[in-house]
Amino acid sequence: MKRFLSLSLLTAGLGLAGTLQATTLLNVSYDVMRDFYKDYNAAFLKHWKAEDGSPLNVQMSHGGSSKQARAVIDGLQADVITMNMATDINALYEHGKLIPEHWADRLPNNSAPFTSATVFIVRKGNPKQLKDWPDLLKEGVQVIVPNPKTSGNGRYTYLSAWGYVKQQGQDDKAARDFVGKLFRQAPVLDTGGRAATTTFIQNQIGDVLITFENEAEMIAREFGRGGFEVVYPSVSAEAEPPVTVVDKVVDKKGTRQQAEAYLKYLWSEEGQRIAAQNYLRPRDPKVLAEFADRFPKVAFLPVVKTFGEWPVIQKEHFADGGIFDQIYIKK
């Protein structure tokens, strides 16, 4: 009888331990999304507890988007990856088949739950009067922008500037010259958007920081609003940050249900409102209208319609030996 009782208690104890062990999701994301996911994760976990009840944790990894994608390809066990452009997620299919080829079809809006614009952050008073793309090429202007080889932030800057030139009726040669000069105005090319912010804000290097509009709000929250101004240029490539489950990882770990729920909740009204509160443009028209005062109208360039599919853009402009490598020749 004692043996049976001991075994029963042991079994019950093991069962209890099993129920208390939380599943952990790893979200590998890019630099400037730290604040958004801090808010979103708390809201999602509250939602998950109410809907499912099983213990769940979310861990984050942040860095330059291309470097983050490379880390996942090299073995970082991301349950989900949340990048700022499709190129870095496509890489997971191209190198290791970690996800299916048509991953973007699995969620609405090509798996991009919100959008963002490229802005100029300038010193208070805008002493060098930097109002649009040509102003950045003025003699002596130092431009702080991350490397487009490692950062989606840098790639959107590159495409926005290129698109501006083409909208003026000029040809590809003029665009190459313009973009090449723009990046040569940079005293340093950081690997990611947050590192570029540190260079500009904390190290006080440069006259203008080119980044996503939500990063401007993050800077204001961390460093105060008195030291800089935000300028919206006349043209911006429309940033559409996509997300996906990393299939090979979730199937191995048994976390597909949690990972899919985590991403789907980005399109919920609460998820969209958290996006808007963090200065990301929500897809939900109702929520966008609610926060319209913080999102100035922008002449967006739709990237795929303007430049072609992302794999073509990556190969032509940002792959080793591509146009960026050809035009970025330091003085």
C-alpha positions in Angstrom: 0.0 0.0 0.0 2.8 2.4 0.9 4.6 1.6 -2.4 1.3 2.4 -4.4 0.9 5.6 -2.4 4.4 6.8 -3.0 4.2 6.0 -6.7 0.9 7.9 -7.0 2.4 10.9 -5.3 5.4 10.8 -7.5 3.2 10.6 -10.6 1.1 13.5 -9.4 4.2 15.5 -8.7 5.5 14.9 -12.1 2.2 15.8 -13.7 2.1 19.0 -11.7 5.6 19.9 -12.7 4.6 19.3 -16.4 1.7 21.6 -16.1 3.9 24.4 -14.6 6.6 24.2 -17.3 6.0 27.1 -19.6 6.5 27.0 -23.4 8.9 29.6 -24.6 8.6 31.3 -28.0 11.6 33.1 -29.5 10.8 36.1 -31.7 13.9 37.1 -33.8 13.2 40.7 -34.8 15.0 43.8 -36.1 16.5 46.8 -34.2 13.8 49.4 -33.9 10.9 47.1 -32.8 12.0 46.7 -29.2 9.4 49.0 -27.7 6.5 47.7 -29.9 7.1 44.1 -29.0 7.6 44.9 -25.3 4.0 46.3 -25.3 2.6 43.7 -27.7 4.1 40.7 -25.9 2.5 41.7 -22.6 -0.9 42.1 -24.3 -0.6 38.8 -26.2 0.4 36.8 -23.2 -2.7 38.2 -21.3 -4.9 37.3 -24.2 -3.3 33.8 -24.4 -3.8 33.1 -20.7 -7.5 34.1 -21.0 -8.0 32.0 -24.2 -5.8 29.0 -23.6 -4.5 29.1 -20.1 -1.3 27.1 -20.7 2.0 28.8 -19.5 3.8 30.7 -22.2 6.8 33.0 -22.3 8.1 35.1 -25.2 11.8 35.9 -25.6 13.1 38.5 -28.0 16.3 38.9 -30.1 17.0 42.2 -31.8 19.6 43.4 -34.3 20.2 44.5 -37.9 17.5 42.7 -39.9 19.9 40.9 -42.3 22.2 39.8 -39.5 19.2 38.5 -37.6 18.0 36.5 -40.6 21.5 35.1 -41.0 21.6 34.0 -37.4 18.3 32.0 -37.9 19.7 30.4 -41.0 22.8 29.5 -39.0 20.8 27.8 -36.3 19.2 30.3 -33.9 16.0 28.6 -32.9 13.5 31.3 -33.8 9.8 30.2 -33.5 8.9 33.4 -35.4 10.8 35.9 -37.3 9.6 39.5 -37.6 11.6 41.5 -40.1 11.2 44.9 -41.9 11.3 43.6 -45.4 10.5 40.4 -47.3 14.1 39.9 -48.5 15.3 38.8 -45.0 12.5 36.3 -44.6 12.9 35.0 -48.2 16.5 34.1 -47.2 15.1 31.5 -44.8 13.5 29.6 -47.7 16.5 30.1 -50.0 19.1 28.9 -47.4 17.8 25.7 -45.7 14.1 25.7 -46.6 13.2 26.7 -43.1 9.9 28.1 -44.3 7.8 27.4 -47.5 8.4 29.4 -50.6 5.0 31.1 -50.4 5.1 31.9 -46.7 3.7 35.4 -47.3 0.3 34.0 -48.4 -0.4 32.6 -45.0 -1.5 35.8 -43.3 -3.3 39.0 -44.5 -1.5 41.8 -46.3 1.3 39.6 -47.6 2.0 38.8 -43.9 2.8 42.5 -43.1 0.6 43.7 -40.2 1.5 47.4 -40.5 3.5 49.8 -42.6 5.9 52.7 -41.9 7.5 55.7 -43.6 11.1 56.8 -43.9 11.8 60.1 -42.2 14.7 62.5 -41.5 15.5 63.2 -37.9 17.4 66.5 -37.7 18.9 68.6 -34.9 16.6 71.1 -33.2 15.8 74.0 -35.4 17.0 72.1 -38.5 20.1 74.3 -38.8 21.1 72.9 -42.2 17.5 73.2 -43.6 17.2 69.6 -44.6 13.7 69.2 -46.1 14.0 66.7 -48.9 16.3 64.2 -50.5 18.4 66.6 -52.5 19.3 68.6 -49.4 21.1 65.6 -48.0 23.7 65.9 -50.8 24.7 69.4 -49.8 28.4 69.9 -49.2 29.3 69.1 -45.6 26.1 67.4 -44.6 26.7 64.2 -42.7 24.1 61.6 -43.1 23.6 58.8 -40.5 22.0 55.7 -42.1 22.6 52.0 -41.5 24.3 49.8 -44.1 21.8 48.5 -46.7 23.8 45.2 -46.8 22.9 44.4 -43.2 19.8 46.6 -42.5 16.4 46.8 -44.0 16.3 50.4 -42.7 19.2 51.1 -44.9 17.6 49.4 -47.9 14.4 51.4 -47.6 16.5 54.6 -47.5 18.3 53.5 -50.6 15.1 52.7 -52.4 13.4 55.9 -51.3 16.2 58.0 -52.6 16.3 56.1 -55.9 12.6 56.4 -56.3 12.7 60.1 -55.6 15.2 60.6 -58.5 13.0 58.5 -60.9 9.9 60.5 -59.9 11.7 63.6 -61.1 11.8 62.0 -64.6 15.5 61.2 -64.4 17.1 57.9 -65.5 18.8 55.0 -63.7 22.2 56.5 -64.2 21.1 59.7 -62.4 19.6 57.6 -59.6 22.9 55.6 -59.2 24.8 58.9 -59.0 22.4 60.4 -56.5 22.2 57.3 -54.2 26.0 56.8 -54.3 26.6 60.4 -53.3 24.0 60.1 -50.5 25.7 57.1 -48.9 29.1 58.6 -49.3 27.8 61.5 -47.1 27.7 59.0 -44.3 30.8 59.1 -41.9 29.9 55.6 -40.8 27.5 52.8 -41.8 26.2 51.1 -38.7 24.9 47.5 -39.1 21.3 48.3 -37.9 18.8 51.1 -37.2 19.2 51.2 -33.4 23.0 51.4 -33.8 22.6 54.4 -36.2 20.3 56.1 -33.6 23.0 55.7 -31.0 25.6 57.2 -33.4 23.3 60.2 -34.0 21.7 60.8 -30.6 24.2 59.6 -28.0 27.5 60.1 -29.9 26.2 63.4 -31.5 27.6 62.5 -34.9 25.9 63.7 -38.1 23.4 66.3 -39.2 20.5 63.9 -40.1 19.4 60.4 -39.1 17.4 58.6 -41.7 15.1 56.0 -40.1 11.5 54.7 -39.8 8.9 57.1 -38.3 8.3 54.9 -35.3 12.0 55.2 -34.3 11.5 59.0 -33.9 8.9 58.3 -31.2 11.2 55.8 -29.5 14.0 58.4 -29.5 11.6 60.9 -27.9 10.6 58.5 -25.2 14.2 57.6 -24.3 16.0 60.9 -24.8 13.3 63.6 -24.7 11.8 65.6 -27.4 13.8 68.8 -27.1 16.9 67.9 -29.2 15.5 67.0 -32.6 12.8 67.5 -35.2 11.2 65.1 -37.6 11.0 65.9 -41.3 8.9 63.9 -43.8 10.5 63.9 -47.3 8.4 64.2 -50.4 8.8 60.5 -51.3 9.2 57.4 -49.2 9.3 53.7 -50.1 6.5 52.1 -48.2 7.9 49.9 -45.6 5.9 46.7 -45.0 7.5 44.7 -42.2 6.5 41.0 -42.7 6.3 38.2 -40.2 6.3 34.4 -40.3 6.4 31.2 -38.3 9.7 29.4 -38.8 8.3 26.0 -39.8 11.3 23.8 -39.2 11.7 25.2 -35.7 8.1 25.1 -34.5 7.6 21.6 -35.9 10.7 20.4 -34.1 9.8 22.1 -30.8 6.0 21.5 -31.0 5.2 25.2 -30.8 3.3 25.8 -34.0 -0.1 26.5 -32.2 1.4 29.1 -30.0 3.6 30.7 -32.7 0.7 31.0 -35.2 -1.6 32.5 -32.5 1.2 35.0 -31.6 1.4 36.3 -35.1 -2.3 36.2 -35.9 -3.0 38.5 -32.9 -1.0 41.2 -34.6 -4.1 41.8 -36.8 -6.4 41.9 -33.8 -7.9 45.3 -32.8 -5.7 45.3 -29.8 -2.6 44.4 -31.7 -3.3 47.1 -34.3 -3.9 49.7 -31.6 -0.6 48.9 -29.9 1.1 49.3 -33.3 -0.5 52.7 -33.7 0.5 53.7 -30.2 4.1 52.9 -31.2 3.8 54.9 -34.4 3.5 52.0 -36.8 0.7 52.5 -39.3 -2.0 49.9 -38.7 -3.8 48.0 -41.5 -7.1 48.3 -39.7 -8.8 51.4 -41.2 -10.8 52.0 -38.0 -7.7 52.1 -35.9 -5.8 54.1 -38.5 -8.5 56.7 -38.5 -8.5 56.8 -34.7 -4.8 57.7 -34.7 -4.7 59.8 -37.9 -3.3 62.8 -36.2 0.1 61.1 -35.7 0.5 59.8 -39.3 1.0 62.6 -41.8 0.0 61.8 -45.4 3.0 60.5 -47.3 3.6 60.0 -51.0 4.4 56.3 -50.7 6.2 54.3 -53.3 4.9 50.7 -53.4 8.2 48.8 -53.5 7.2 45.8 -55.7 5.3 47.9 -58.2 8.2 50.3 -58.4 11.3 48.1 -58.3 10.1 44.5 -59.0 9.8 41.5 -56.7 12.0 41.4 -53.6 14.3 38.6 -54.8 15.0 40.7 -57.9 15.7 43.8 -55.8 18.0 42.0 -53.5 20.0 40.4 -56.3 20.3 43.6 -58.4 20.9 46.1 -55.7 22.2 44.6 -52.4 23.8 41.2 -53.2 27.6 41.1 -53.2 28.8 42.8 -56.4 25.3 44.5 -56.9 24.6 48.1 -57.6 25.2 49.3 -54.0 28.7 47.8 -54.0 29.4 49.4 -57.3 28.3 52.9 -56.3 29.5 53.0 -52.7 33.1 54.0 -53.2 34.5 56.0 -50.4 36.4 59.1 -51.3 
